[in-house]
Amino acid sequence: MARVQSSAVRDLLKYSKMPGMISLAGGIPAPDLFDTEGLHEALAAALAPDAAGAFQYGLTEGEAALREQIAQLLQQRGIEAAADGILVTSGSQQGLDLAARVLLNPGDTVLVERPSYLAALQAFALAEADIVSVPSDEQGIDVDWIEAYVSRHPVKAVYVVPNFGNPGGRTLSLARRQQLVRLAARTGTYLIEDDPYGELRLSGSPVASIQALAAGTPAQARTLYLSSFSKILSPGLRVGWMVLPPALFEQAALAKQAIDLHSCSLSQRLIGAYLAAGRLAPRLAVLRDAYRQRRDALVSALRRHLGTAIAFHEPEGGMFLWARFAPEVDAARVLKAALDAGVIFVPGAAFFAAAPEHNTLRLSYSTIDEARAEVGAIRLAKALHHAGGGMLHAAAD
């Protein structure tokens, strides 16, 4: 446990509950956008035919009906997956834990994007893996760098969040996804594709998943796909899923059985009823419209009130802006001033496996409206001015 750091986001939650505080920190779905009416109806439908069954033990692999529905949902994403190759998990975070358990031995190398999802870094650290950071740019993780590294060192797995990654917000290009598939086919390196945000595309065109590109190639036996209902329906239900190669499926199911026996039966049946009612597609349209407006509001407010003092990547979807101040500015110091000003964000240093960049920060727009984006940007500018000794230094792109 010595290598596992606490979640910076969870550490900030106590501040987000303070009266008047504007939170740009939590990567959480907007509670005002939950389909509470639809979820109420789905709960009633889940209990109507067999209420006792919803409260009973279930299959480790997941409810059969839900696995069939997930297979249909994946078809809409361009992924062909048999229901019996889908493992229902207690959120995609458990999927990360299971992937680490079945793939990684102590000392195995896993490559991650720089910066990378903090919870993935935690899961790999718990597995005692050697975590190596890979540079990234506007096209996502640098696969040429990976090719060169793999040619010199043994690598067990590459972990990517290809769509609007947390925290970077970038989308991995089609060419680089195809390059990763060829790498896996040639070298046997595993690819862990984590896709919780893919349905939240706000602009641009969808890009084929790594799982879909790997289909019918030797890389298919080396590709794991993770996703979740947390960002598109409700995180409190704690239901995600994995698509695994047959050689890994039984190992992952056995590991899950030892951890929690099965995911919540009631949650699974509720989601199954919700999907059967056909409510997900219209709900996704609502989420996309709202998050697009919120993203654009925060982008405009930051440009208006901080100008060249902050540089950031404008994502095509998801929930996050990845930003940086001038190199000499410590985002953790700015956060201290920001707390006094009434706004919080996540300093970016937490998202690096090594050599953190202390001038970086992650900003979330999912839970703020236009008015709060405006006030949040004003307060952030005030905090930066205070922490910088009265100077707003220009940030490098």
ZAMARGU-4260 file (C-alpha; in steps of 0.2 Angstrom, whole numbers, plus 5000, padded with zeros to 4 digits):
<rodrens>
0) 5000/5000/5000 | 5015/5012/5002 | 5015/5015/4983 | 4996/5020/4982 | 4992/5038/4984
5) 4975/5044/4990 | 4963/5051/4977 | 4965/5070/4975 | 4947/5071/4970 | 4940/5062/4985
10) 4952/5073/4996 | 4943/5088/4989 | 4925/5082/4992 | 4924/5090/5009 | 4927/5107/5002
15) 4914/5105/4988 | 4901/5104/5001 | 4905/5121/5009 | 4891/5134/5006 | 4895/5145/4991
20) 4909/5134/4985 | 4910/5132/4966 | 4918/5115/4962 | 4927/5112/4946 | 4935/5097/4954
25) 4924/5082/4954 | 4923/5072/4938 | 4905/5067/4943 | 4889/5067/4932 | 4877/5082/4935
30) 4864/5077/4948 | 4852/5089/4940 | 4853/5078/4924 | 4849/5061/4932 | 4833/5054/4924
35) 4825/5051/4941 | 4808/5048/4933 | 4814/5035/4922 | 4824/5027/4936 | 4809/5027/4947
40) 4799/5018/4933 | 4813/5006/4930 | 4814/5001/4948 | 4796/4998/4949 | 4797/4987/4933
45) 4813/4978/4940 | 4803/4973/4956 | 4786/4969/4948 | 4789/4951/4941 | 4800/4944/4954
50) 4804/4956/4969 | 4812/4942/4979 | 4824/4939/4965 | 4830/4957/4964 | 4836/4955/4983
55) 4844/4937/4981 | 4861/4932/4977 | 4865/4932/4958 | 4878/4925/4945 | 4896/4931/4947
60) 4896/4935/4928 | 4880/4946/4929 | 4862/4945/4926 | 4859/4936/4909 | 4846/4948/4903
65) 4858/4963/4906 | 4873/4955/4898 | 4862/4953/4882 | 4857/4971/4883 | 4875/4977/4885
70) 4879/4966/4870 | 4866/4976/4860 | 4873/4992/4867 | 4890/4988/4861 | 4884/4984/4844
75) 4878/5002/4843 | 4896/5007/4847 | 4902/4996/4833 | 4908/4982/4844 | 4903/4964/4842
80) 4903/4955/4858 | 4894/4939/4864 | 4884/4940/4880 | 4894/4926/4887 | 4910/4936/4885
85) 4904/4951/4895 | 4907/4952/4913 | 4897/4963/4924 | 4907/4973/4936 | 4904/4984/4951
90) 4908/5000/4941 | 4922/5001/4929 | 4934/5004/4943 | 4932/4985/4948 | 4936/4981/4930
95) 4952/4990/4932 | 4956/4980/4947 | 4951/4964/4939 | 4962/4968/4924 | 4977/4971/4935
100) 4974/4955/4945 | 4973/4944/4930 | 4986/4952/4919 | 5000/4959/4930 | 5012/4951/4941
105) 5024/4961/4953 | 5037/4969/4942 | 5027/4968/4926 | 5027/4984/4915 | 5012/4993/4911
110) 5012/5009/4900 | 5000/5023/4904 | 4997/5040/4896 | 5006/5055/4904 | 4995/5061/4912
115) 4984/5047/4917 | 4968/5042/4926 | 4972/5042/4945 | 4962/5027/4949 | 4971/5016/4936
120) 4987/5021/4943 | 4981/5016/4960 | 4975/4999/4953 | 4992/4996/4945 | 5002/5001/4960
125) 4992/4989/4971 | 4997/4975/4958 | 5015/4981/4961 | 5017/4984/4943 | 5031/4995/4936
130) 5021/5010/4929 | 5029/5019/4914 | 5022/5035/4908 | 5021/5038/4889 | 5021/5056/4882
135) 5005/5062/4873 | 5000/5076/4862 | 4985/5082/4853 | 4982/5065/4845 | 4983/5056/4861
140) 4996/5044/4868 | 5012/5043/4858 | 5012/5026/4850 | 5029/5028/4841 | 5036/5031/4858
145) 5028/5015/4864 | 5034/5005/4848 | 5052/5011/4852 | 5050/5006/4871 | 5043/4989/4867
150) 5057/4985/4855 | 5069/4987/4870 | 5059/4982/4885 | 5046/4968/4890 | 5029/4976/4892
155) 5014/4967/4898 | 5000/4980/4895 | 4996/4997/4888 | 4982/5006/4897 | 4972/5020/4887
160) 4957/5030/4889 | 4955/5034/4870 | 4939/5045/4871 | 4941/5061/4880 | 4952/5054/4893
165) 4953/5058/4911 | 4961/5070/4915 | 4968/5075/4898 | 4952/5076/4888 | 4960/5071/4872
170) 4954/5058/4859 | 4966/5045/4853 | 4967/5047/4834 | 4961/5032/4822 | 4979/5030/4815
175) 4986/5028/4833 | 4972/5016/4838 | 4976/5005/4822 | 4995/5006/4827 | 4991/5000/4844
180) 4981/4985/4837 | 4996/4981/4825 | 5008/4982/4840 | 4997/4970/4851 | 4996/4958/4836
185) 5014/4958/4833 | 5021/4958/4851 | 5007/4950/4862 | 5006/4966/4872 | 4989/4967/4881
190) 4978/4983/4877 | 4967/4989/4891 | 4954/5001/4883 | 4944/5010/4896 | 4929/5019/4888
195) 4917/5027/4901 | 4915/5043/4891 | 4913/5038/4873 | 4894/5041/4873 | 4897/5059/4879
200) 4904/5065/4862 | 4900/5084/4861 | 4908/5088/4844 | 4918/5080/4831 | 4915/5063/4823
205) 4916/5046/4833 | 4932/5036/4831 | 4931/5017/4830 | 4935/5008/4847 | 4951/4998/4849
210) 4940/4983/4853 | 4932/4985/4836 | 4948/4987/4826 | 4955/4972/4834 | 4941/4961/4830
215) 4946/4946/4818 | 4965/4950/4821 | 4977/4942/4833 | 4976/4957/4844 | 4958/4952/4848
220) 4965/4939/4860 | 4975/4953/4868 | 4962/4967/4870 | 4951/4971/4885 | 4937/4983/4884
225) 4930/4992/4900 | 4915/5003/4901 | 4901/5009/4913 | 4884/5015/4916 | 4891/5028/4929
230) 4893/5043/4918 | 4878/5040/4907 | 4865/5034/4919 | 4870/5034/4938 | 4886/5031/4947
235) 4877/5026/4963 | 4871/5010/4955 | 4889/5004/4953 | 4887/4994/4937 | 4900/4993/4923
240) 4906/4979/4912 | 4921/4971/4904 | 4923/4962/4887 | 4938/4950/4889 | 4946/4937/4878
245) 4940/4919/4882 | 4957/4915/4890 | 4955/4928/4903 | 4936/4928/4906 | 4936/4913/4918
250) 4951/4921/4928 | 4942/4937/4929 | 4926/4929/4935 | 4935/4919/4948 | 4944/4934/4954
255) 4927/4944/4955 | 4919/4929/4964 | 4932/4930/4978 | 4931/4949/4979 | 4912/4952/4980
260) 4903/4937/4973 | 4893/4947/4961 | 4887/4965/4957 | 4871/4971/4965 | 4856/4961/4958
265) 4844/4975/4961 | 4855/4988/4952 | 4857/4976/4937 | 4839/4973/4936 | 4835/4991/4937
270) 4847/4995/4923 | 4840/4981/4913 | 4822/4988/4915 | 4828/5005/4910 | 4837/4999/4894
275) 4821/4989/4890 | 4810/5004/4891 | 4821/5013/4878 | 4825/5028/4888 | 4844/5028/4886
280) 4846/5035/4869 | 4835/5051/4873 | 4844/5053/4889 | 4861/5053/4881 | 4854/5067/4869
285) 4850/5077/4885 | 4867/5074/4892 | 4876/5079/4877 | 4867/5095/4874 | 4869/5100/4893
290) 4887/5096/4894 | 4891/5105/4877 | 4883/5121/4884 | 4893/5119/4900 | 4909/5115/4892
295) 4907/5130/4880 | 4903/5141/4895 | 4918/5137/4905 | 4930/5138/4890 | 4923/5156/4886
300) 4924/5161/4904 | 4942/5155/4906 | 4947/5164/4890 | 4938/5180/4896 | 4945/5181/4914
305) 4962/5172/4913 | 4967/5175/4895 | 4985/5170/4892 | 4988/5165/4910 | 4980/5148/4907
310) 4982/5136/4892 | 4970/5122/4890 | 4965/5108/4878 | 4946/5110/4873 | 4939/5092/4873
315) 4927/5085/4860 | 4918/5076/4874 | 4918/5070/4891 | 4919/5081/4907 | 4936/5088/4908
320) 4948/5102/4903 | 4966/5099/4906 | 4975/5116/4909 | 4992/5123/4913 | 4998/5139/4921
325) 5015/5146/4917 | 5029/5134/4922 | 5034/5144/4938 | 5016/5143/4945 | 5012/5129/4957
330) 4994/5124/4955 | 4994/5117/4973 | 4998/5134/4979 | 4985/5142/4968 | 4972/5129/4975
335) 4975/5136/4993 | 4971/5153/4987 | 4956/5147/4977 | 4949/5139/4993 | 4948/5156/5001
340) 4941/5163/4985 | 4927/5150/4984 | 4932/5139/4970 | 4941/5122/4969 | 4950/5112/4956
345) 4961/5097/4955 | 4980/5100/4954 | 4987/5090/4940 | 5002/5083/4949 | 4991/5069/4956
350) 4989/5062/4938 | 5007/5058/4935 | 5015/5041/4938 | 5032/5050/4939 | 5039/5068/4937
355) 5023/5077/4940 | 5020/5094/4931 | 5016/5105/4946 | 5009/5119/4935 | 4995/5108/4928
360) 4977/5107/4934 | 4961/5097/4929 | 4944/5107/4928 | 4927/5099/4927 | 4912/5107/4919
365) 4899/5094/4921 | 4890/5101/4936 | 4891/5120/4933 | 4879/5131/4923 | 4884/5147/4913
370) 4883/5158/4928 | 4893/5147/4939 | 4906/5145/4926 | 4908/5164/4925 | 4910/5166/4944
375) 4921/5151/4945 | 4933/5158/4932 | 4933/5175/4940 | 4937/5167/4957 | 4951/5156/4949
380) 4959/5172/4941 | 4958/5180/4958 | 4967/5165/4966 | 4980/5164/4953 | 4983/5183/4954
385) 4985/5181/4973 | 4996/5165/4972 | 5007/5173/4959 | 5011/5189/4969 | 5000/5200/4959
390) 5006/5194/4942 | 4997/5184/4929 | 5011/5175/4919 | 5007/5169/4902 | 5005/5150/4901
395) 5014/5140/4887 | 5003/5130/4875
</rodrens>
